[in-house]
Amino acid sequence: MKLAVPLILIFSPFFLSQAHADVNYRIDLTQPQHHLAKVEVAFPRSDAKQLTVNLPVWRTGKYQVLPLGDAVRHFRAEDESGKALEWQRSASGEWQVKLTQPTKVKVSYQLYANSLGQRVSHVDGSHAYLDASGVFVYSPDFRDQPVTVSLKVPDAWRSYSGMVSEDTHLFIADNYDVLVDSPIETGVSQHRAFSADGRDYELVVWGEGNYDLDKMVEDLTRLSGQAKAIWDGYPFERYVYMVHATSGASGATEHLNSSVIQRPRFSFRERKDYLGFIKTASHEFIHTWNVKAYRPKGLVPYDYQQEGITELLWIAEGSTSYFQSQLLLRAGVITPKEFLDDLARRITRNEQTPGREVQSVAEASAGQWVAAGGDYAQNHSSNIYSEGYLASLALDFSLLSDTGLKASYRDLHAKLYQEFKIQDVKNPAGYGVSDVQQLLGELSGKDYGDWWQRHVNSPLVLDFDVLLAKAGLKKDYGNDNKAIAYAGMQIREGSLRLSHVKREGPAWRAGIVAGDELVAINDLKVTAKGFAARIEDFAPGDTIKVTLFSNDSLKEVSLTLAEQPSEKLVLTSVDKPSRKQKAFFKAWLGIDWPFDGEGKLKG
């Protein structure tokens, strides 16, 4: 639906009639060289004694408080006659504007937009990426009111967003919540339009790189048509895939009607690199349902000024990771081998991460807002993405087993979408632990309380041999595998300083800690490039002397090496898979058994 707003809107006086929209934003991007922009916001008449103005302290899709308010300078507020109003800053993301009489209020400020890697804001001579959470202030008094956003940009620029567009550089949204979840990409970019399953899609790519637009559109079309494998219906009519081919930034963020994916500009051509892109696209696309259309109670409605705590982020993120390759497999974008190799890598990572034995996925979810990476996290924390993926796998296999293949984890998410769809920000719905358990009971006819306690509220410990066998799969390291020496410590790239020492591993037991700097092994100098090969000079069970600097003091320790497999884990067919196992595999992934009679993957 388009709003019948005359094109002269962009050039008309800033205090527009409320017949057009209640909150009006303008941003001037015509001098982008130093990452600076000018923002103006017109709020409707207020009868209060003060107007509270906020800039979020976090952005959706990243569960971490960010210093977004530091980008604001030259803050000014004035009444409808242009007279300056008194104001004071009351929090990192809050300003209080004093009102002496009823008036409309205009707020203006300079914005420093140089947070590309955080996917918040970035302005330079070629484009601007604008996520409203770090760009546009709002007032809680008018959060639910319609908004317009007009952009003043260089002549060659084109603007795109999942929002409704009335003109090339003019967007409208039902309220601030839609605006904050509908980023804008404007600048010099490449654009393609396509359709899938009755919905319109766009691909917008900013930056030069070794990508193939035709290949991207082909695979995104296939992916976009697979949502019906899980959900009945769409939460959008039009969807925009935004891609940044750049340097120094990588990652992705989901939104209501779009996603932004950042990749190194020359990381598209090789198959391994391209898989990283298309899996990320799938992940963010799935989030359009799982997180944007339905999400846990702690995140409904969004409180932009403080954290939203929930024990269910492992469903929001881990389940999305779990489904991302499944949709690509069903679409024929990736092969069964590529799917199984990805699962094998996840199993290996899980088995090599001691933190999974310490923290449950429920605790990791609740603590995500203060979670940090690094050595401590690997040794003492679970990850809502990786362990959340495996918890989802375990729950899927449990549902399939308990229902005789009649219900799966996809059915649970279909029900979450049906029953907890966020349709109105004023009356939002969010699901809790009891809601998920109730739906599991409805699907299976069983009480999942004990399962939840063992797999969600307790550290996740899975017997992968038993689990995989249900689908006719087994772990295998190949005929060339042998036991090689393992020290349980990792160095930083290009350095001999240790980035990680595995809890209860050989180095840990020897008293070596992250941050120590290696000097020699058995009195011979070791190099960063040759470290791994030097360890392989020894056999499992050998005791070596390690010389290192610890807190700048020279230290010698004895370390007894453990063992690890020389080859990578692969998943292959069990010997003589049964019809039941093959049926389980198909119910799980939606494709036929991919192995031939000799246990080799077809094709």
N, C-alpha and C positions, 0 to 999 in steps of 0.2 A: 504494500500500500504506500502510495506517495502522498506527501503533504503538499497541498496546493499553496506553495510559498513563492511569490514573485522572485525572479532572479535578482531584482534590485535589492533584495535582502542584504546582500553582502556589502552594499554601498550605502545603505540607509543608516539613520542615526542608531546609535548602539542600544539605546533603551527601546526595544521593540515592543509592539503591542502583545499582550498576553494571549491574544487570539492566535498568534503564530506559535509561540512556545513560552514557557514560564522561565526557563533558564537558558541563557544564550552565551555561547563561548566563541571567542575569536582568537586565533593564534597567527602571529606574523612570523613567517619563516623566510623572509626575503633577504636576510643578511645572516646566512648560516655558517659563515666561515669559522667562527669561534665557538660553535655549538650553542649559540644563544638564540633565544626566541622571546617574543613578547606575548603575554597571555592577558586577555581581558574576559571577565565574566560578569554578566548582568543578571542580578537576582531580582525577582518581583518584589512588590511592595511588602514591607514588613511592619507590623504594628508593635513589635516587641521593643524592649529597651536596649537590646543588643542582638547582633547577628553573629552566630558562631560559624566560622569558616574552617574547613578541614582539608588537609591533604592526607591521603592514607599513609599509614606507616608500614604497610606491606602490600604486595600485589598478589592477586589471585594466581594460583599455580605455583607459588613459591612460599612455602610455609616458614618464613623467616622475616623478622622485623628488619627493615632497611632504613637508611637515613635519607629518605626521599625528600623530606622538607628542607634539607640543606641546599637543594638546587634552586630555592626561591630567594630572590633579592629584589630590592626596590618595591616592596609590598606597599600598595596604596589602596585606600577605600574612599569613595566619595558618594554623596547623595545624588538624587536625580537632577539637581541644579548644578552639579559639578563641584560642590563644596567638599573639601577634604573632611573626612570623618576620623575621629580618634580611634586608635586600635592598640591592642597589646597582644603579644604572643603568649599563650597560656600553656602550650605544650609543643613538642617537637613538630607535630603536624596540626597545630590548631592556632587560630587567631580569633580574638574577640573584638568585634567592631561595635563601638558605642553609637546608639541611635537616640537622638533627642526628640524626634517626631517621626510619624509614619513616613516611609520613603522607600523608593527603590534604591538598590545599592549596586554600585559598580566596583569590582575589585580588579586591580591590575598588578602585574609583577613581571619581573624578568625571570626567565627559566634557563638554567644551565642544563643542556640535554646531551650528556655524554656517558650514558649508561647502557651501551649497546649489549654488552655481555649479560647484563641483568635483565635485558629485554624490557626495559622500562621506558627509556627515551634515548633518541640519538638524532642529532641534527648535524649535517655537514653539507658540502657543496653539491652532493649528488642526490641526497634524499633526507627524509625525516621519518623516523619510526616513533609513534606516539601511543603509549599505553596510558590511559587516563589516570591511573593510580599514581603515576609520577609526574603528571602534566597538569591536570585540571582539578582545581579545588572544588569542593561542594559545600553546601550547607545542609545539616541534618533536617532543617525546617523544610527544605525543598528537594530532598533526595528523591521523592517519588514523582516529581513533576517532569513533564516532557522537556527535552533539551534539543538545541541545535548546535552544531559545531561548524564554523566556517573557517577556511584556511586561506591565508594570503601567501602565495608561493611563487617561485620563479616561473616564467612563462612556459618552459619546456616540461614542467613537472605534471604528472598525473597522480590522482589520489584514489586509494582503494580502501574499503573497509567492509566488514560484514553488516554494518548498519545500512539503513535505507539511505540512498543518495538522491537528493533533489536536483543537484547540479554537480559539475565536475569536482568541485572542492567544498561541497556543502553536504553535511550528513545530519540525520535526525534520529533520535532514539526516544523510547517511551519514558525513560527515567535515567538517573545516574548509574544505577546498577547495570543497565544495558550498555551505557557509554563506557563504564570502567572495564567491561568485558568484551569490548569491540575495538581493538586497536586499529590505528590508521597507518597505512604505509603510503607515503607520498614521495614523488621524486622521479628519477629516470630509471625505469625498470622494464622488464619484459612481461607480457601478459598473455595468458591463454584462457579461453572459456571452454567448458565442456559440461556434459550432463551425465547423470547416472541414476537409475531407478527413480526417474521423475523429479530429480532435484538438480538445481543449477549450481555449478562450481566454477571457481576461478583459480588460476595459478598465477601468482605475481612473484617474480624473481628479481631481487635487487643485487647487483654486483656481477662482475665477470667471473667466469670459472669454466671448468671442463664438464659441465652438465649438458645433458641432452634433453631439451624441452619436450621433444616428441615422446621420448621414452618416459619421462616423468608424467606427462599427461596420460599416456597409455596405462601406466601402472596405478596412478591415482584414480583413474576411472574404474579400473577393476576393483581396487580397494574400496572405493566409495559405494560400490554396489553390493558390498558384502555385509553391511550393517544389519540387514534383515535376517542374517543367520542368528542374531541374538535378540534384537529388539523389534517390536511391532510398532513402526512409525518413526518419524523424525522430529526432533525439536527445532528444526530450522527449514526454511525454504531455499536459502542460498548460503553457500559456504565458500570461504576464501582460504586457500593454502598460501601463506606468505613464506617466502624463502629468502634468507640472507646468505649469499655466497660471499664470504668475507674473510678477514684474517683477524686473529686475536679474540674471537668470540665463537662459542659453540653452545648448543643447547636448544631447548624448545619450550613453548608454553601453549597450553590450550586456552580457548575462549569460547564464548557462547555460539559463535557463528563463524569462527575462523581459528587458525593456529599460525604461529610463527616458528620457523625452523631455521636455526643457524648452523652452517657447516663451513669448514675451511673451503675456500673457493676451488681448490684442486682436489677435492675428496668426493668426486662423483663418478669418475670413469671406471675405476677398478671395481670388480664385483663386490669385494669385501667392503669397500667404502660406500658403494651405492646401497648395499644392504643396510648399512648404518642409517642412511638417509630415509629409505622407504619404511624401515621399522619405526623410526621416529615419527614419520608422518602418520603411520597407523596408530601409534600410541596416542598422539594428540587428537586424532580423529575420534577414537574410542572415548576419549575424555569428554567429547561433546555430550555424550549420554552419561557415562560414569564420572561424575563430579559436577558437570554443568547442569544436566537435567535432573539428576538426583545425587544427593550427597549426605554424609552423616550430620546428625543434629548439631554437633559442635560448630558446624560451618554454615548453618542456616538460621537466620539470614547472615550474610557476611557482615562482620564488624570490622570495618576498615581501620579502626584505631587501636585494636588490640588483638592478641592471638585468639584463635578458635581451637580449643582443645578437644580432641576426640581419640578414642581407642580404635577407630576404624579406618585410619588412613591407609592401612595395609590393603583394605578393599578398594579404596579410592585409587591408589597408585599401583599396588601389587597386582590387583586383578586386571588393571589396564595393561600392565606389562605382560601378563599371562595371555591375554587375548590378542595382543598385537600381531604376533607371528601366525596365530591360528587364522585370522582373517586373510592374511597374505597367502597362506597355504591354500585356503579354500578358493581364493581368487586366481591361483596359479601364478602369482607373482614370485613366490619362492618355491623351491623344490622340497620334497620330503627330506632329502639329505640336509638341506640348509636348515630346515626346522629342527631336525634331530640334533644336528651339530650345535645349534643354539641352546637346546635343552641340556646337552652334555656339558657345555661350558658353564651353564648355571649350576648344575649339580657339582661340578668340580669346584667352582667358586664357593659354594656352600660348604663343602667338605673341608676347604682350606681356610675358612673364616671362623676362628674360635668364638667370636662374639655371639654366634647363633646359639651357643650352649649357655649363654649368660642372660640374654634379654629376650623376652617374648615379643611377638609382633604387636600385641596390644600395648605393651609398655613402650616399644619403639614408636608407635603411632602417637601416643600421648606426649612423648618427649621430642617429637620431630622439630618443634620450634626452636629448641636449643641444641639440636644434634650437630656435632662436628665430625668431620672425617678424620683421616689419619690413623696413626698406629693405635691409639686408644679405642677408636671406633671399631677397627678390625678385631681387636682382642676382647672387647666388652660390649659390643652393640650388635643388634640386628638391624637390617636395612628394610624399610617398608616396601621398597621396590623388589629387591632380590628375594628376601625371605617371604615377602608378601606374595610374590609369584609362586613360590613353592607351597605356601599355605593354600593358595588358590588351587594349585594342582592337586594337593591332597584332598581338599574339599570336593573338587570335581570328581575325583576317582571314588570318593566315599558315596556321593550321590548316585553315580552311575551304578555302583555295586549294590547299594541299598534299594534301588528302584528297578533292578533288572534292565538297566539301560533306558528306562522310560523318562528319566529326568537327569539333567546335568547342571553344571554351574552356570551355563548360559540361561537356563530357565530361572535360576535365582535372580540373575540380573534383569531378565525380562520382567519379572515380578516387581523388583525394586523400581524399575522405570514406570510400571503401570500404577503402583500404589503410592509412590513417594515423589512423583514428578513435581518439580518446583514451577508452578504455573503463575503464581502471583506473589511478588515480593512482600506484599502486605500480609498475606496469609500463607507463609511458606511451610513446606513439609520437609522433614528430615528424618532419616531412619536411625534407630539405635540398635544396640546389641540384641535386645529382646525382640525387636522387629525382625532382624535377620534370622534369629533362631526360630521364631514362629514360622517364617516362610520356609525354612528348611524342614520343619515338621510337617507343613502342609504338602510339600513336594515328596517327602520320603515316608511319611507316616510314622516317623521315629523322633525321639527326643535327642537333639544334638547338644544338649548341655554338657555331657561328659566329653564329647569330641571337642567342643569349644575349649573346655578347661585344659585338655591335653595338648591341643595344637595352637591355640590362640593366646590363652592366658599363661601358658607355660612355654619355656623355650622350645622351639620347633625341632624335634628330632625325628627324622624320617628314615625308614628302611627302604632305600631306593630299589634294592633288588626285588623285594616283595611288591612294591608299588608298581614298578615298570613291568613286572611279569604279568600283571592283569591285562596290559595292552600288548602282550606278546613281545616285549622288548627286554634286553639285557645290557648290562654294562660290559664293555670290552676295550682292552688296550692293544689288541692286535698280537700277532705272532712274534713280532720283533721286540716286544716289551721286555724290559729287564729292570731290576732294582738298581737305582743309582743313588749316590750320596745326596743328603739333604741337610742343610745347615739351619733352616728356619729363620733366615734373615734376608732382607732386601735392601739394596742400595738405591739411592736417588740417581736418576738418569745423569750420566756424565760425572758422577761423584762417587767417592768411597764413604760418604756419610750415610748411615743406615736410616732408611725411611720407615722400616717396619721390622719388628722382631716378634715372631709368632708366639703367642702365649702357650707355655708348656712345651715349646719346641726346643731343639738342641741349644740354640743360642740363648734363649730365655733361661734355661736351666743353668747355663754357664755364667749367668749374671750380666750378659750383654743387653744393652737397652737401645731403643731408637735414639738417634742423635750421636751415637758413638761413631768414630771415624776409623776405618780400617787402615792398617799400615802394612802388615805382613802376615803371612801364613807359614808356619814352620820356618821362621826367620828369613823368608824370601819375600821381597816386595811384591805386593799385589796391585793390580791396576783395575780401574773401573771397567774397562773393556774386557779384561780377562778374568774377572772375578768368578763368573758362573763356570767357565771352563776349568778354573783352578779347583773349585770344589769337586768337579767331576773327576779330577785326578785321583781322588780317594774313593774308598769303598764304604758302604754303609757299615757302621760299627767302628770305623777308625776314629782314633782320638787325635786331634790336631791342636797345635798351639796357635792362638790368634793374638796378634799384637795390634793394639788400637789406642786411640786417644779417647778418653772418657772424661768429659768436663775439663778438657785441655791437659789432663794428666795421662802419661803413658802407662799402659796397663797390659798385662799378659794373662790370658785365660786359657784353660784347656776345654776343648769342646768335642764331645763325642757325637759323630754324625749319625743321623737316622737315614731312612730310605724313602724314596718316592719313585713312581713309575717313570720310565724314560719316554713313554709315548703319551699322546693325548687320549683322553677318554672319548670313545664313540659309543653310540647306541645302535644296536643291531638286533636282528630277530633272534628269538630263542630257538633252540632246536625243535623242530616239528611243532610249530605253533598250532593251537587248536582253533576250531571254528569259533568257540567262545571268545578266545583272545582276539581273533581278527574282528569279530563283531564289536568287541569293546573298543578296539582301536578306531573303527569307523564311527561309532557313537561319540567317541571323544573328539576326534578331529574333523569328521565330516568327509573324509576321503577313503577310498578303498585301500586295502592292504597293499603297501608299496614294495614288498619284497617278492623276489621270485622263489622258485622251489629250492634254490641253493642258498637262500638267505641273503642274497645280494639285492640292493635297491635297484628297482627297474629304472631304466632311462639314465 
